[in-house]
Amino acid sequence: ADQMDFLRAHFPRTSPLHRRLMGLS
């Protein structure tokens, strides 16, 4: 959960990169 929070803090939900990270999870 900490890792996800870190990503969410640095990458906006609208960011394509964030979507890719979410998809990989």
MMTF fields as JSON, N, C-alpha, C and O atoms, coordinates in Angstrom:
{
  "mmtfVersion": "1.0.0",
  "mmtfProducer": "UNKNOWN",
  "numBonds": 99,
  "numAtoms": 100,
  "numGroups": 25,
  "numChains": 1,
  "numModels": 1,
  "chainsPerModel": [1],
  "groupsPerChain": [25],
  "chainIdList": ["A"],
  "bondAtomList": [4, 2, 8, 6, 12, 10, 16, 14, 20, 18, 24, 22, 28, 26, 32, 30, 36, 34, 40, 38, 44, 42, 48, 46, 52, 50, 56, 54, 60, 58, 64, 62, 68, 66, 72, 70, 76, 74, 80, 78, 84, 82, 88, 86, 92, 90, 96, 94],
  "bondOrderList": [1, 1, 1, 1, 1, 1, 1, 1, 1, 1, 1, 1, 1, 1, 1, 1, 1, 1, 1, 1, 1, 1, 1, 1],
  "groupList": [{"groupName": "ALA", "atomNameList": ["N", "CA", "C", "O"], "elementList": ["N", "C", "C", "O"], "formalChargeList": [0, 0, 0, 0], "bondAtomList": [1, 0, 2, 1, 3, 2], "bondOrderList": [1, 1, 2], "singleLetterCode": "A", "chemCompType": "L-PEPTIDE LINKING"}, {"groupName": "ASP", "atomNameList": ["N", "CA", "C", "O"], "elementList": ["N", "C", "C", "O"], "formalChargeList": [0, 0, 0, 0], "bondAtomList": [1, 0, 2, 1, 3, 2], "bondOrderList": [1, 1, 2], "singleLetterCode": "D", "chemCompType": "L-PEPTIDE LINKING"}, {"groupName": "GLN", "atomNameList": ["N", "CA", "C", "O"], "elementList": ["N", "C", "C", "O"], "formalChargeList": [0, 0, 0, 0], "bondAtomList": [1, 0, 2, 1, 3, 2], "bondOrderList": [1, 1, 2], "singleLetterCode": "Q", "chemCompType": "L-PEPTIDE LINKING"}, {"groupName": "MET", "atomNameList": ["N", "CA", "C", "O"], "elementList": ["N", "C", "C", "O"], "formalChargeList": [0, 0, 0, 0], "bondAtomList": [1, 0, 2, 1, 3, 2], "bondOrderList": [1, 1, 2], "singleLetterCode": "M", "chemCompType": "L-PEPTIDE LINKING"}, {"groupName": "PHE", "atomNameList": ["N", "CA", "C", "O"], "elementList": ["N", "C", "C", "O"], "formalChargeList": [0, 0, 0, 0], "bondAtomList": [1, 0, 2, 1, 3, 2], "bondOrderList": [1, 1, 2], "singleLetterCode": "F", "chemCompType": "L-PEPTIDE LINKING"}, {"groupName": "LEU", "atomNameList": ["N", "CA", "C", "O"], "elementList": ["N", "C", "C", "O"], "formalChargeList": [0, 0, 0, 0], "bondAtomList": [1, 0, 2, 1, 3, 2], "bondOrderList": [1, 1, 2], "singleLetterCode": "L", "chemCompType": "L-PEPTIDE LINKING"}, {"groupName": "ARG", "atomNameList": ["N", "CA", "C", "O"], "elementList": ["N", "C", "C", "O"], "formalChargeList": [0, 0, 0, 0], "bondAtomList": [1, 0, 2, 1, 3, 2], "bondOrderList": [1, 1, 2], "singleLetterCode": "R", "chemCompType": "L-PEPTIDE LINKING"}, {"groupName": "HIS", "atomNameList": ["N", "CA", "C", "O"], "elementList": ["N", "C", "C", "O"], "formalChargeList": [0, 0, 0, 0], "bondAtomList": [1, 0, 2, 1, 3, 2], "bondOrderList": [1, 1, 2], "singleLetterCode": "H", "chemCompType": "L-PEPTIDE LINKING"}, {"groupName": "PRO", "atomNameList": ["N", "CA", "C", "O"], "elementList": ["N", "C", "C", "O"], "formalChargeList": [0, 0, 0, 0], "bondAtomList": [1, 0, 2, 1, 3, 2], "bondOrderList": [1, 1, 2], "singleLetterCode": "P", "chemCompType": "L-PEPTIDE LINKING"}, {"groupName": "THR", "atomNameList": ["N", "CA", "C", "O"], "elementList": ["N", "C", "C", "O"], "formalChargeList": [0, 0, 0, 0], "bondAtomList": [1, 0, 2, 1, 3, 2], "bondOrderList": [1, 1, 2], "singleLetterCode": "T", "chemCompType": "L-PEPTIDE LINKING"}, {"groupName": "SER", "atomNameList": ["N", "CA", "C", "O"], "elementList": ["N", "C", "C", "O"], "formalChargeList": [0, 0, 0, 0], "bondAtomList": [1, 0, 2, 1, 3, 2], "bondOrderList": [1, 1, 2], "singleLetterCode": "S", "chemCompType": "L-PEPTIDE LINKING"}, {"groupName": "GLY", "atomNameList": ["N", "CA", "C", "O"], "elementList": ["N", "C", "C", "O"], "formalChargeList": [0, 0, 0, 0], "bondAtomList": [1, 0, 2, 1, 3, 2], "bondOrderList": [1, 1, 2], "singleLetterCode": "G", "chemCompType": "PEPTIDE LINKING"}],
  "groupTypeList": [0, 1, 2, 3, 1, 4, 5, 6, 0, 7, 4, 8, 6, 9, 10, 8, 5, 7, 6, 6, 5, 3, 11, 5, 10],
  "groupIdList": [1, 2, 3, 4, 5, 6, 7, 8, 9, 10, 11, 12, 13, 14, 15, 16, 17, 18, 19, 20, 21, 22, 23, 24, 25],
  "secStructList": [7, 2, 2, 2, 2, 2, 2, 2, 2, 2, 1, 7, 6, 6, 7, 2, 2, 2, 2, 2, 2, 2, 2, 2, 7],
  "xCoordList": [0.848, 0.0, 0.883, 0.544, 1.997, 2.909, 3.416, 3.525, 3.721, 4.237, 3.179, 3.486, 1.933, 0.849, 0.67, 0.467, 0.742, 0.592, 1.704, 1.473, 2.895, 4.032, 3.774, 3.995, 3.303, 3.02, 1.905, 1.987, 0.868, -0.278, 0.122, -0.462, 1.125, 1.584, 2.403, 2.431, 3.073, 3.947, 3.328, 3.731, 2.336, 1.703, 0.203, -0.49, -0.299, -1.734, -2.525, -2.009, -3.761, -4.609, -4.823, -5.071, -4.73, -4.963, -3.722, -3.775, -2.608, -1.362, -1.378, -1.724, -0.999, -0.945, -0.03, -0.306, 1.061, 2.009, 1.346, 1.561, 0.543, -0.164, -1.103, -1.206, -1.792, -2.714, -1.969, -2.46, -0.759, 0.041, 0.461, 0.437, 0.843, 1.252, 0.081, 0.243, -1.093, -2.284, -2.618, -3.04, -2.42, -2.724, -1.763, -2.147, -0.524, 0.479, 0.219, 0.503, -0.313, -0.569, -1.626, -1.981],
  "yCoordList": [-1.204, 0.0, 1.254, 2.261, 1.18, 2.332, 2.701, 3.876, 1.671, 1.918, 2.609, 3.523, 2.168, 2.775, 4.224, 5.094, 4.489, 5.862, 6.748, 7.91, 6.194, 6.937, 7.316, 8.455, 6.342, 6.595, 7.613, 8.518, 7.464, 8.353, 9.783, 10.75, 9.901, 11.214, 11.909, 13.137, 11.11, 11.676, 11.677, 12.452, 10.794, 10.73, 10.954, 10.193, 12.003, 12.288, 11.121, 10.364, 10.983, 9.897, 10.031, 9.038, 11.254, 11.503, 11.206, 11.195, 10.965, 10.697, 9.319, 8.323, 9.267, 7.994, 6.998, 5.799, 7.51, 6.645, 5.983, 4.802, 6.755, 6.228, 5.107, 4.076, 5.328, 4.308, 3.024, 1.922, 3.188, 2.012, 1.272, 0.042, 2.024, 1.416, 0.678, -0.412, 1.282, 0.668, -0.62, -1.608, -0.593, -1.758, -2.903, -4.072, -2.568, -3.592, -4.246, -5.429, -3.485, -3.994, -5.091, -5.648],
  "zCoordList": [0.0, 0.0, 0.0, -0.621, 0.692, 0.752, -0.639, -0.99, -1.415, -2.768, -3.619, -4.384, -3.482, -4.245, -3.827, -4.674, -2.538, -2.031, -2.592, -2.928, -2.689, -3.22, -4.673, -5.083, -5.438, -6.855, -7.004, -7.835, -6.201, -6.267, -5.895, -6.385, -5.023, -4.586, -5.675, -5.75, -6.522, -7.545, -8.936, -9.803, -9.145, -10.459, -10.331, -9.655, -10.985, -10.96, -11.549, -12.371, -11.129, -11.638, -13.131, -13.814, -13.649, -15.067, -15.898, -17.127, -15.216, -15.92, -16.584, -15.949, -17.875, -18.61, -17.897, -17.866, -17.324, -16.634, -15.435, -15.163, -14.729, -13.56, -13.99, -13.326, -15.122, -15.614, -15.954, -15.713, -16.527, -16.868, -15.602, -15.555, -14.585, -13.316, -12.678, -12.131, -12.755, -12.179, -12.924, -12.323, -14.245, -15.067, -14.783, -14.834, -14.485, -14.207, -12.861, -12.673, -11.936, -10.591, -10.634, -9.595]
}
